Amino acid sequence: MRDAATVNASPGAVALDASGIVIAAGPVDAVLRKTGSDIVRIEATDRLLLPGLVNAHAHLDLTHIGHQPYGGDFVQWVRMVMGGRTSDPQQIHEAVASGAEQSAAAGVFTVGDVGSRSLGGLPVRGVGFVEVIGHHDTVVSIDGATGVQPHAPYSTGPGVYRQAAASGLPVSTHLAETPAELEFVARGTGPFRELLERLGKWNDTIAAHYGRGLHPVDWLDHVAGDAPWLCAHCNYVDDAQIDTIAKRGWSVAYCPRASDYFEHEGHRYRNMLAAGVNVCLGTDSIICHGTLSILDEMRHLYQRDKTDPQTLLKMATINGMRGLQFDGREATFAPGARSGVIAVAYDPSTKIDPLRQILSAKQTPVIEPLEGVT
């Protein structure tokens, strides 16, 4: 068994109370000494026990659309999503519920979901970010919301960002995702300007907020930099922007498979981690790759970049919780934590480290959720 903090035991055990709170974790004998032998015992032979994983950036309301190809034009892709998105509350609930069920089955117990007001009654916990799009001055009603997400600098005005930052709720936004976004914020030109013009939304008031030569990170820093932003993607940043993100204490939700799907190259997540940025993992929507598995994101990075397995586990657990403004210990096996437990299949007959073996697998290993968090 393993977590991203201090637990690494083989064979290992975790003892939970009736409500799922961790009592003890570590070597089997040590756990039994702390809990006694009169406990319900669940054997997970040939399985690596891990805390429930965290998906820091998802769009569960798009689950009904399913996987779609990308033709190389991001604005055209956005228009496809707009056409497929439903406004019917029941259909939205069904899509989110389906995404939550798929997430839990993949060992993801905590989600930062863009579009949900709440994840109550679903098999995952987390933050439902009310997404706001528009260049108006105020946020729509956020009563009952657990988080707020101004969509992106190209689609949402500074007034919305300021009100979201002042709400006291967890806040998130798409940031520095595409070259078109950088062009729009810096110069007020390009595909997003053209899209706003086609929609009849472009005017002098909007134009006044852009075209000042700022990078989206610097634009957000100027508009509402004091809030603990969870910045999705950050595909296009240089050293200066990484330094700003680190100094501000913002988190970055990196979605590796989505970045590759959109043909973004050379993400600087390792430079961000080295600079002290809290980098976590997200899946983005199911449209990009067909699954909502954070383990698949970890496998993708390990196989593509040979990223350290323990670093990946931390990005997928502790860092994700922190990015969503929760205590990172809640995604570990620390006493008192309510992390949930998943069991991931591996082959104990080899001498390869179990986590490294799981991340090397060509196919997603079998995942068995043993103890949820809801």
RAVEN-V596208 format. One record per helix or strand. SS is the DSSP state (@ for helix, = for strand). FROM is the first residue (numbers start at 1). TO is the last residue. If there is no record, write none. Layout:
ss:SS from:FROM to:TO
ss:SS from:FROM to:TO
This chain:
ss:= from:2 to:2
ss:= from:8 to:8
ss:= from:12 to:16
ss:= from:22 to:27
ss:@ from:28 to:35
ss:= from:47 to:51
ss:= from:53 to:58
ss:@ from:60 to:65
ss:@ from:74 to:84
ss:@ from:89 to:105
ss:= from:108 to:114
ss:= from:125 to:132
ss:= from:134 to:134
ss:= from:147 to:152
ss:= from:156 to:156
ss:@ from:158 to:166
ss:= from:170 to:175
ss:@ from:179 to:187
ss:@ from:191 to:198
ss:@ from:204 to:207
ss:@ from:216 to:224
ss:= from:230 to:233
ss:@ from:239 to:248
ss:= from:251 to:254
ss:@ from:256 to:261
ss:@ from:269 to:274
ss:= from:278 to:281
ss:= from:284 to:284
ss:@ from:294 to:305
ss:@ from:309 to:316
ss:@ from:318 to:323
ss:@ from:328 to:331
ss:= from:341 to:345
ss:@ from:354 to:360
ss:= from:367 to:371
